[in-house]
Amino acid sequence: MGRTLADMRAVSVVGIGLHRYQKSSKTPYVELGLSAVREALADAEIEWSTVESAFVGNAVLGMAPGRAMLKHLGATGLTLCQVENASASGSTAIRHACLEVATGISDVSIAIGVDKPGTVPISMSWTGAERLSSMSPLLSFALLTNEYMNRYGATPEQIAAVAVKNHGNAASNPYAQFQKVRSLDEVLEHPVAGSLTRLQCCPFGEGAAAVILASDEGIERLGIAAGRAVEVIGSVSRSERVYTPGDSVIVELTRETATQAFDEAGVGPADLDVVEVHDAFSVEELLYTEALGLCAEGEGARYLAEGRSQIGGDCAVSASGGLIAMGHPFGPTGVGQVVEIARQLRGEAGVRQHAGARVGLAHMVGLGQVCLVHILRARI
Amino acid sequence: MSERVAKRPTLFTVPPAPSTETKLRGARCSSGHLFFPPQQIGCEVCGLYGDEIEIIELDASGTLQSFALSHRQQRPGSTAPLIIGTVALDAGPALEVVLDVDDTAGLSCGQRVAGHLVDVGEDESSRRIVDCFFAPTEPAEPAG
């Protein structure tokens, strides 16, 4: 085992920015991305010229979008790397910007997520191997939902309650694609597959997110407000192994990735105040609250029903609205999770603020399957 | 009876018509790992490849772990609505399959199911194309 983030120098989030997630529009990706980056620079109160490296996460935009966008901030010659890791592209950009700073290569690095729905093919469907029935993620999650209900006795209404909570949170998030409170009856309308309905499935839109990361040396040298900095205390990236047939890959992969991240960060599930998970489909939030150890296996529906994952509960899960309601524009999603957690840990989340938030966790999975977990902690 | 061809020839066998019986083609690594779909490019558990992996036939029988009626197609060009399922094969691997049933009323988790050949169209040479769908081989457990 090599070194972990815990063995390297401290790295903190010092600037956050978003462009609202929205339906696909004619706005060029360059404008979406620059909007988020400029907001993050203004938030950190630093100039673009101080940023030494940039990691640009995108999954469906195509080849080499970075420089064509970032040159409009001044072509400084900074280190530039495109990052593709399916839905976890943005989370992976965050990880590599963290490592760039933690290892001492850069004092200031930026992770950017930007995407627009495109026609980029999924390479894993070109392996040459036939499949009996290549299911879309929607159909696979419809099957997983039914299996969860059968195994734990959960009802369609209990699973739909995830979407009710997350649409409610997104209603007060100005960056969310959907900003409307939804009743349980509304969420249960429009069946799509199995018990999944339209409002229990995330939208695939466009948007952008940016997170600036800095070392303590960078914070001091540039006069950044240290009190608003949020330290990244865990960053773990893993990929799918071979599991026992019948076990859920995303659950097992999440469990082992989170366990490693907790070890690295020196915290446990009981320490978490705010969590953002990959809730592309409603049942996922229940599976992940269990896999992260917020509640016992099979207790996810009860954990939600008791209000423990609400803002103001034990641990606010998807206070942003999550993928279901804030949206899932691929590249930006994982970066946007860290934006939300940093905002919460600073105490700057307004009506969505989870009081006293000190420790947060961001979780994404990506096709493949890959899993990224980041753990952050307030510095004061 | 016209000649029949498999829609996915590497995955299941097609006996002479009119039989609808089929076997799945899986693979077993010399390390013991048994998997589906078959390939000899490399074992996911140990990395052995080529002749170290044997292509074998698997009984297309197992238990239904989950099922769902989908109003959306699997991929552009396929049909909807359709009923899909997850099957744990008796041989070990679990698969996502299309279920050859008209509605979900006769389905229950844990039910015995088996794969069979279904006529799904005709190719350019007027041969019938068959695919492998699954269906129950016993009644569903009563609901509740």
Interface residues (C-beta under 8 A of the other chain):
Chain A: G128 A129 E130 R131 L132 S133 S134 M135 S136 L138 L139 S140 A142 L143 L144 T145 N146 E147 N150 P191 V192 A193 G194 S195 V242 P245 G246
Chain B: R8 P9 T10 L11 F12 L24 H33 F36 P37 Q39 I41 E44 V45 Q65 S66 F67 A68 L69 S70 H71 R72 Q74 R75 I84 G85 T86 A88 G92 P93 A94 L95 E96 V97 V98 C109 C132
